[in-house]
Amino acid sequence: MEINRKTLLQLRIQNIIFLVLFLCVIGLLAWLSKTYNYQADWTATQRNTLSKASSKLLERIPGQIKITAFASESDLLPVRKKIKDIVNRYQRHKDDIELHFINPETEPELTRSQGITIDGELIVEYQSRSEHVKNLNEEVLTNTLQRLMRSSEQKIVFISGHGERKPDGQANHDYGQFMHHLSSKGIKASSLSLNDTPEIPADTAVLVIAGPQVKYLQGEIELIQTYIDNGGNLLWLHDPGELYGLESIAIKLGINFTSGIIVDPTTQVLGIADPSFALITQYRTHPISKDFSLMTIYPRAVGIEYTENSDWDAAPFLQTVARSWSETAPLEGVIDFNPGEDTEGPLTIGLTLTKKSSASDTETKNTAEQRIIVMGDGDFLSNAYLGNQGNQDMGYNILNWLSHDDEFISIPSSTAPDTELILDEITWSIIGLLILIGFPVILLGSGITIWIKRRKR
């Protein structure tokens, strides 16, 4: 190609056009990046994306949420960046969440007046209610929003004085861990001895009878019956065996408990040696079990039968598989179903009872519907078994339904599968030998080989 003035001019024009177009493309990309926002989460469990439960909760929260973060500006400790990253996940689902930063170093008086104790502490405000958040993550922030969304704390009252399971107890059969989980969501539990205080508080959201071991007095039974007659909500956690004076309550509710303990052959398939463990993986249609996909485990459960002529509207929401049965003989040796003695499945473990409340004081009631749940097992929420599969979430759903907080949902902890490396002892031994012996031998051999080759030159 011959180079002359004309070709040089053409090349210059082409270069100028290319430069102008290139700058236009860069400017267009800059405008697009500022106008539109797109993020992709490639982690295995989507741990950098807001969970579905949190996003559904945000859809149910009307009005503005204000978050004030007391965090210092530091490049060495990027506290503000962590806060922004987490709050931005919420702002993408709810655009009226306001985040405001305050530097404790430049505004010490305001920091002290607000009771701020650590760098990065947040004050979350919603409808004139506020809470402090110190260790920020999705679970903590969502639970805080749940508590703020509640107009008041729900009060769960456990009857005590008869060997019942304690809501604050740390023994294997108590409910300390479960109630600690509920307290983070605005549900508080207390114990009530009907001998010391012969009256059930009017602000009781749910009354709980949890596995008594001593017979109730007649006066205590009458107090419970009066509570039910006045439209109170009840959770009865019954264990296999005696009713300890609660027979009249069972008659009032129109229920019977089958004899024996439920045996579920499914446990043998899953490697559970104890035949008295009942597993439930399929759930009846009910608000409690809506979208619930976790397996729940019920140790030493008893079946519940409902009397058709009762005044209550009954709905079983927890039922065992058809091949299960209620074993009346001791659970020893070979366990087989005996027709005429044992009760064949499916058996109801959880039963809901509802009817229109007759309470006259509507201000103390969330709704006109009275709700009662009878469970054929009290162990599934105990400290010993709470961590099994979906037991904790099921218990939370049960209490939310009983207290008429149907809109609240359980927020499980989001954990990444790649933060912990679990290896067996043989693998650890091989790695240790490789580090202590293998690598030094390889380095020594490489050095000797290089030295020998150089000597031969």
PATOR-713815 format. One record per residue (C-alpha): residue in three letters; x, y, z. Coordinates in pm, whole numbers, plus 32768, in hexadecimal, padded with zeros to 4 digits. Example, Ala and Ser with C-alpha at 12.3 -4.5 7.8 and 13.67 -1.06 7.14 Angstrom:
<pts>
ALA84CE7E3E830CSER85577F9682CA
</pts>
This chain:
<pts>
MET800080008000GLU808D81517F98ILE809E825180AFASN804C83B58045ARG7FA184E280D6LYS7E488460807CTHR7E78830E8129LEU7F1383BB8259LEU7DE0849B8271GLN7CF9836F8257LEU7DB582BA836BARG7DA383EA844DILE7C2D840C840FGLN7BF98299845BASN7CC182B7859DILE7BFA83E88609ILE7AAE833985BCPHE7B2382048679LEU7B8B82D687A5VAL7A40839287A9LEU7975824F8790PHE7A4E81AD889DLEU7A1482D38989CYS789E82C4893DVAL789381528994ILE795281928ADAGLY786482AB8B33LEU773381D58ADFLEU77B680B88BB8ALA77F481AE8CD4TRP769082328CB6LEU75FE80D48CADSER76C880688DDFLYS764C81978EA0THR74E3817C8E2FTYR74B680038E4DASN75327F168F59TYR75697DA28F2AGLN76047CAF901FALA76397B38900AASP76707A559134TRP7735792090D2THR7763788F9230ALA76DE772F9268THR75C77796935BGLN758E78F992D8ARG760F797A9426ASN764A7AD79398THR74DF7AF4932ALEU73BC7B43940DSER72FD7A069465LYS719979D193EDALA711A79DD9553SER71B77B34958ASER71357BBD9441LYS6FD47B429490LEU6FE77BEB95E3LEU70497D34953EGLU6F187D1B945CARG6E3D7D0F9594ILE6EDA7E3E963DPRO6E227F8295E0GLY6ECB80CF9613GLN702F81499634ILE7149809E96F2LYS725F817B9774ILE73B680ED97C6THR74BD81C19872ALA7619812A9877PHE771D81A9996DALA7858814498B2SER79AA81ED9892GLU7A4A82389744SER7B7F815C9729ASP7C2C80AC960BLEU7CC87FAE96F7LEU7B767F4D978DPRO7A737F6A9676VAL79467F599761ARG78788040968ALYS78AC7F6C9554LYS78297E369605ILE76F77EF3967DLYS76B47F829522ASP76D47E2D947EILE75D27D8F9565VAL74DC7EB0956CASN74ED7ED293F0ARG745F7D7393D1TYR732B7DEB948DGLN73167F3393CEARG73017E759285HIS71B97DDC9302LYS71377F0C93BEASP719F8060933DASP71298127946DILE7234809E9554GLU730981C795BBLEU747381919627HIS752C82A896D8PHE7690829E975DILE77158355988FASN7886835F98E8PRO78A883239A61GLU79F883D69A61THR796A851F99DEGLU781F850C9A9DPRO787584739BF1GLU7759851A9CB1LEU764E84909BC8THR76F4833A9BD7ARG76EB83389D55SER758683B69D66GLN7510829B9C84GLY75BC81959D5DILE76A981209C4BTHR77B180319CD4ILE78697FA69BA4ASP78DD80229A52GLY77E37FB79948GLU76B27FAE9A2BLEU75657FF7997FILE741D808F99F1VAL72FA80079925GLU71BA80D79939TYR705D808398C1GLN6F15812B9921SER6F9D81D69A5CARG703D80929AD4SER71B380549ACBGLU72B67F4B9B1BHIS74317F3E9B2AVAL74EF7E479A4FLYS76597DFB9AA6ASN76BF7CCA99DCLEU762A7D089886ASN75CA7BEE979CGLU74907B9296DCGLU73FD7AB597EAVAL742C7BBC98FALEU73A47CDC9828THR72757C1997ADASN72217BA4990DTHR723D7D0D9980LEU71487D7A9872GLN705A7C6798DDARG70607CE09A45LEU702B7E4899DBMET6F0D7DE298F9ARG6E567D469A1ESER6D807E479ACCSER6DD97DA49C19GLU6E947C779C9AGLN6DD07B359C98LYS6DC17A9B9DF3ILE6DD179229E09VAL6D76789B9F61PHE6DE677429FD1ILE6D2976A0A0EESER6E1C7626A1FAGLY6E167570A345HIS6DCC7412A2C7GLY6F1D73A7A23BGLU6EDD7449A0E7ARG6FF2749F9FF5LYS708E75EFA04EPRO709977029F45ASP71E5777F9FCEGLY7274762EA039GLN73BB75A29FB5ALA737174329FF4ASN734873509EC7HIS71CD73429EEEASP71A074BB9F22TYR716375CE9E1FGLY727776C99E70GLN731676CA9D17PHE71C976E69C61MET714E78099D33HIS729D78B89D0CHIS7267789F9B93LEU7106792C9BB5SER71757A4D9C91SER72467AD19B70LYS71027AEC9AA8GLY70397BA79BAEILE6F927A7B9C53LYS6FC57A6F9DCCALA6F7A79489EAESER6F317939A021SER6EC87832A11ELEU6D87783FA1E7SER6D357772A31BLEU6BBD7766A343ASN6BEC771BA4B6ASP6CAC785EA4F2THR6BEA7933A3F7PRO6A8A78A5A3CEGLU6A477970A293ILE6ABF795CA12CPRO6B2C7ABBA0B5ALA6A3D7B609FC3ASP6B597BBC9ED4THR6BC27A519EA4ALA6BE67A0E9D30VAL6C1278969D57LEU6BF577B79E89VAL6CDB76869E7EILE6CB0753B9F32ALA6DFA74849F01GLY6E0973219F82PRO6D997325A0F1GLN6E147210A1D6VAL6D2F7255A301LYS6BB4725DA307TYR6B0B73B0A2F0LEU6A217421A405GLN68B3744FA3B4GLY68CB75C6A3E8GLU69E975DCA2EBILE691F7518A1ECGLU67FF760BA219LEU68E87734A1DCILE695E7695A096GLN67FA764AA02DTHR679477B1A076TYR68B8782C9FA3ILE684377529E80ASP66D777BD9EAEASN674479299E9AGLY67E378F09D46GLY694D78B99DABASN6A46780F9CC5LEU6AE676CF9D44LEU6C0E75F39CEBTRP6BF9749D9D8ELEU6D3973D09D6EHIS6CDB72769DE5ASP6DCE71599E1DPRO6D6A6FE89E1BGLY6CD46F799F67GLU6BE5700EA064LEU6B20714DA037TYR6B5B71B9A1A2GLY69FF7245A1D6LEU69DD72DDA07AGLU68D371E1A010SER67C272E8A02AILE688973D09F45ALA68A572B79E45ILE672E727F9E58LYS66ED73F49E2FLEU67C773F79CF8GLY673072B69C71ILE687471EF9C58ASN690370A29CC5PHE6A6870269CD2THR6AB26ECC9C47SER6B566DC89D25GLY6CC66D7E9CF6ILE6DE36E2D9C41ILE6DF76E6E9ACBVAL6EE96D8D9A0EASP6F606E0498B8PRO701B6D0697DETHR70A36E28970FTHR71A26E6C981DGLN724B6D1D97DBVAL727B6D79966CLEU73216EC196CEGLY740A6E1A97C5ILE735A6E83990AALA736E6D6199FBASP725E6DD79AE9PRO710D6D5A9A65SER704E6E5A9B34PHE70B96F7A9A54ALA6FA76FED9967LEU700E70A7982BILE6F3271909762THR6F9A72059609GLN6E4572449568TYR6D5A73409607ARG6BE5737995F6THR6B6E74BF955EHIS6B6A75BF9674PRO6BF5771F96B1ILE6CEA768B97AFSER6D8B75A796AELYS6D657686957CASP6EA4767794AAPHE6F4575A495BDSER703674AB951FLEU711174379642MET70F272E696E8THR708672EC9855ILE70CF71E5995ETYR6FEC71869A82PRO708270A09B8DARG6F8F6FC89C57ALA6E52705A9BC3VAL6CEB6FF69C00GLY6BC770019B0DILE6AA070F09B2EGLU693A70959AD5TYR682A71999AA0THR66BE71709B03GLU65E071D299E1ASN64C5725B9ABBSER65A273669B58ASP655974D99B33TRP66B6751B9AADASP672B75239944ALA684874299942ALA695F740C9842PRO6A87731E9860PHE6BC673BF97DALEU6CC572BA984AGLN6C87714E97EETHR6D6A702197E3VAL6D8B6F3B96B7ALA6C8D6E29967AARG6D7F6D0F96D7SER6DB06D9B9837TRP6CEA6D249963SER6CBC6D5F9AD8GLU6D706C499B94THR6CD26BE79CE2ALA6DD76AE29D41PRO6F306B3C9DCCLEU70226BB19CBFGLU710E6A8B9CE9GLY718F697C9C00VAL70D1694C9ABCILE6FBA6A4D9A9AASP6E9569EB99BCPHE6D396A709984ASN6C3369A49A3FPRO6AD069CE99B7GLY69D26A009ACAGLU6AD56A849BBEASP6B8F6B929B00THR6AFF6CBA9A40GLU6B656CC898D3GLY6BD36E079825PRO6BC86F0B97A6LEU6BB56FAA98FDTHR6B8471189951ILE6C9B71B89A1DGLY6C30732499F4LEU6AC4739599FATHR6A3974F699DDLEU68EA75569A76THR683E769B9A1CLYS66F277459A5BLYS6662789F9A75SER66CF793F9BB9SER65C5799C9CB4ALA66A47A9A9D61SER65FC7BE99D9BASP673D7CB09DC2THR67A67CCA9C57GLU68BF7DBC9CA7THR69897CA69D49LYS69507BBA9C26ASN6A027BC59AD8THR68DE7B289A25ALA67897A8F9A67GLU680F79319A23GLN688078619B4AARG69A177769B00ILE6A1A76409BB5ILE6B2675459B56VAL6B4C73F09BF3MET6C9873409BB7GLY6CD571D19BFAASP6E4172189C4CGLY6EF873139D22ASP705C72A09CE0PHE708073319B83LEU70B774919C0ESER719474289D2FASN730374849D47ALA736473209CECTYR72A373139BA2LEU726D747D9B37GLY739074789A43ASN73097350997DGLN72A173B3981DGLY717C74AA9822ASN71057482998AGLN715C75E799EFASP70B2768298BFMET6F7D75AB98F3GLY6F6276189A5ETYR6F87778499F6ASN6E73775F98F2ILE6D9176BA99F5LEU6DB277D79AEFASN6D8C78E099E0TRP6C497840996CLEU6BC4781F9ACDSER6C0C798D9B1BHIS6B6C79F899D0ASP6CB77A6C993CASP6C8779A797FBGLU6D4D7AA59731PHE6E917A6397EDILE6F77795D975FSER70AD78AF97DAILE71FD79399769PRO730078249766SER746F7872978BSER751A788A9639THR766477D59646ALA7761779B9534PRO77C7763394EBASP792F769594A1THR7995773595ECGLU79F775F1969ALEU7AD074D29622ILE7A76738096B8LEU7B67725F967DASP7B8E710A971BGLU7CB870A997F4ILE7D6D6FEA96DETHR7D62711895F5TRP7DE071FE9708SER7EFC7109974EILE7F5F710095DEILE7F5E727C95CBGLY803072939708LEU813171999688LEU813E724E9539ILE8183739D95E3LEU8279731C96E7ILE8333721A9616GLY82C6722194ABPHE830D738D9457PRO846473949504VAL84CA7252944FILE845B72E39300LEU851B7425933CLEU864F736993B1GLY8641727E9284SER861973A49195GLY87447452922FILE8820731C9219THR87B772E090ADILE880A74469049TRP895874339101ILE89B972EB9053LYS896073798EFAARG8A3374AA8F38ARG8B5A73D98FAALYS8B4F73138E63ARG8B69744C8D8E
</pts>
